């Protein structure tokens, strides 16, 4: 078997150091009275390129609560403050996925002692986001790298702008390059799309909202990108707001039944969450107004003309939100109806990544 020299072993050790980690989360936030398990996530350097997660310990109450079956899951449950998937852990997993048994191209072509400088070059006009994520990628891979940001998230950028500079180990720069770009290009694309739509309605009272149509495990970052672009976050998940959708209404037996069941549930659980309910037509809107007990009504797939009529019927009794088939081409007509909020899933799931690249400046052996 071929042996590495000491410098190669040191680099391999450095590249793999971030893969040895463990995080534990106590699921004390769940309202179920059963035993609350502690869930551990572990990862180690992988040769077969498949990331293996240790299965959870006992049953997770949020699963067995609904199903009444003995279920286990091998992913981390989300806490109510959406802080379980820390950025550190996300980046470690992403690096593990990309590096696998090692960045063999870089290890074979670049001396261990080589140092260099690079800069992030913008290649399309837009709004930048994810700078701190890129910093964290490089810091996690190699804490000795010098990362110098030249602007903040939310800054409008043009072709040729430089977002940050980076200096240190050439190997570390090359190994972290693609992951940092993947994060920044997508997040900047979200911020750019959001800014475009937000600017179209900036002089109206309407506020632009995102949705839960986000990339799994990237929701927190993508929602931060929406804010960087001038948008406003809707609920983060299923835990921080009650949103009674059409299927909830149909399964519950009607609008009144769904609202009454929601209030009974929150009373039993001693919860205090805002309640929003979706309506599909004027009859359902009238039912909501007669029933009361909600903070906001989502007017789904209403035309601008019908939306204006609905906003007049509500007359400020509760907040109003427009949703469904809203694009950059028609958002202005919706905003001019006097609606309070306009939500668009397109902000996070129908975007074009912003073009940028990491360019090498200097290289020293």
TORBA-229372 format. One record per residue (C-alpha): x, y, z; residue in one letter. Coordinates in pm, whole numbers, plus 50000, padded with zeros to 5 digits. Each point is the difference from the previous one (the first is absolute). Example, Ala and Ser with C-alpha at 12.3 -4.5 7.8 and 13.67 -1.06 7.14 Angstrom:
BEGIN
512304955050780a/501375034449934s/
! end
This chain:
BEGIN
500005000050000x/501315034349908x/500835021750298x/499485037550024x/502845021850117x/499525020050320x/498855031749824x/497394980849799x/498754983050313x/499705033750170x/497865013349716x/497834969049996x/499575003150373x/499015036449960x/497504992249723x/498394972850206x/499995017250337x/496635016349947x/498384966249930x/500294987750358x/497165016350183x/496974992450208x/497035021050098x/497264991850246x/496595015950016x/497524995650279x/496464999149865x/498525017150305x/497925023249785x/497484973349909x/496665001250179x/499474962450003x/500374986250352x/502064969949899x/503714996750066x/501955026649810x/502994984149824x/503385015349940x/500954996949635x/503614997149890x/501465006449657x/503414985849919x/502154999649691x/503464986149919x/502325001549698x/498524978749724x/501704980349731x/496894986949823x/498645035549943x/496744992650181x/499265020150312x/498704977950279x/498045014750287x/499564981450323x/496344991250050x/498125017950272x/499664985250340x/496404994350123x/496875009849814x/499635036549922x/496795012450159x/499035023049712x/499814969249774x/498324975450233x/497585027450109x/498425000649658x/500344964149889x/499624980150324x/502574975849857x/503524992150110x/502045021749766x/503595011450000x/501725025249779x/503695005949926x/499855037649953x/500195027650256x/496565012950112x/499415037349967x/499635020450316x/497405027450019x/502685026949967x/501344983449683x/503504999050143x/500604962350004x/501764999049664x/502795023750089x/502015015149718x/503084982250131x/498394965949962x/498515007849662x/503375010249862x/501764969950151x/497524976849833x/500305018449668x/503804998450012x/499854963150085x/497764994049699x/502375018349766x/503414989250130x/499284963650078x/503364982450037x/501895031249893x/500345027049734x/502384978749799x/500335024549710x/501235027350229x/502104976750214x/501754986149694x/500665032849816x/500625026250270x/502924998250248x/499024999150366x/502025031450069x/498495020749716x/498135031750089x/497885023049787x/497445027749978x/496585000549834x/496995022749967x/496304994749938x/499095016549670x/496405009349911x/499084991149641x/496345011849990x/498075029150149x/497954991750307x/499924999650380x/502624981150195x/499224976650291x/501764972050188x/503295017550070x/500184987650359x/499134964949883x/502975000849762x/502205012450283x/498854971250217x/500734974649726x/503635011149976x/500425004050378x/498654965050057x/502344985349741x/503065019850111x/499925024950289x/503305015249883x/498465014349682x/499615037949997x/496515010149882x/499365037049934x/496425010349908x/499705031849793x/496215003850030x/496974986950191x/497044978049908x/497305020149824x/502455021549804x/499155006049635x/502874987949783x/501045004349640x/502214980449764x/503605003350111x/499335007050368x/502164981850256x/498104985850299x/502884986650209x/503664990749988x/501564968350136x/503594990750074x/501874970650150x/500494963549909x/499414995149628x/498744964950067x/497375012350247x/498845027649764x/499544975349714x/498254973850212x/497465024350147x/499415019849680x/497054980849853x/498014996550323x/500375037050081x/498895008849647x/497054975950012x/498665016950311x/500675035549885x/498684996049645x/496694985650116x/499515023950291x/500925029849783x/497544987949738x/497255000050264x/500975034650122x/500075012949643x/496554986149913x/498585013550325x/501425034749945x/498535001049649x/496494991850123x/500265021350314x/501045030349795x/496934996049779x/497685005950298x/502235021850218x/497645029949987x/496944979550108x/499024988750353x/500344963349901x/502874979850145x/501644971849804x/500114966350181x/501844967649933x/498554965150061x/501094965450120x/500914990249642x/503684998450082x/502824975249954x/499944974350285x/502435009650278x/500845033049826x/496855018250106x/501665022550255x/502655011449751x/497505004849719x/497675020150220x/502925021850108x/500695005949631x/496395011249953x/500475026050275x/503295010949841x/498035006249682x/497405021650171x/497324973950067x/498344989150323x/499984965050147x/496714981650035x/499964971750253x/503214979750024x/498334966350035x/496974981550125x/500685009450360x/500005038250020x/496605008349851x/496664983349933x/499235000649627x/496754982149921x/500174990649632x/497244987049774x/500794963550074x/499875006750375x/496565015649953x/498754970949791x/501314973550241x/498675019050303x/496505001949855x/499865037149927x/501375034250087x/498175004250329x/500994965350117x/503645005849910x/500185033150186x/498244986450309x/502264969250008x/503065022449972x/498985021350298x/499214969050205x/503394985249917x/501895031450097x/498035002750322x/500874964350095x/503665004649909x/500195034650157x/501255014549673x/499665034949858x/500594999749625x/498605022749733x/497374983849779x/499695004249625x/497444982549782x/499864995349626x/496805006649803x/499244991149640x/496935021349933x/497745027050140x/497724975250179x/502934986450202x/501125035650072x/496605008250147x/500154968450212x/503365010850140x/498715034750087x/496924985350169x/502064974850197x/502725024650106x/502964988550206x/502695004249734x/502665026449947x/500394998049622x/498194986349697x/501894986549699x/498125007549679x/501244972349773x/499945002849622x/497775030849999x/500275022349695x/501075036150071x/496405011049947x/498594974150241x/502805007250246x/499115036850009x/496374990950068x/501064975650276x/502235026050167x/497005023650002x/497814973350162x/502604993350272x/500255037650055x/502924997950242x/498424974850238x/502954976349953x/503194999749796x/499784989649635x/502484980249793x/499984992949628x/501484967349879x/500124978749687x/501065006949640x/501725032550094x/502995009149786x/502205030049932x/497725007749705x/496805003150206x/501125007350358x/499445037349955x/496304995249924x/499624978950316x/501825025150218x/497775028449881x/496904982550141x/500915010550354x/500884964750116x/502354998650301x/502294971749888x/500914982449677x/501674965950029x/501984984049720x/501634965750001x/501875010049686x/502425020150214x/501714967950112x/499044972649754x/500005016949660x/503165020650009x/503115002349785x/503314998150183x/502135031349975x/503104994949788x/503315004750186x/503384983050023x/503014997550227x/503085012549813x/503584992150100x/502245030950030x/503404988950127x/501614966650069x/503154992950204x/501714966150025x/
! end
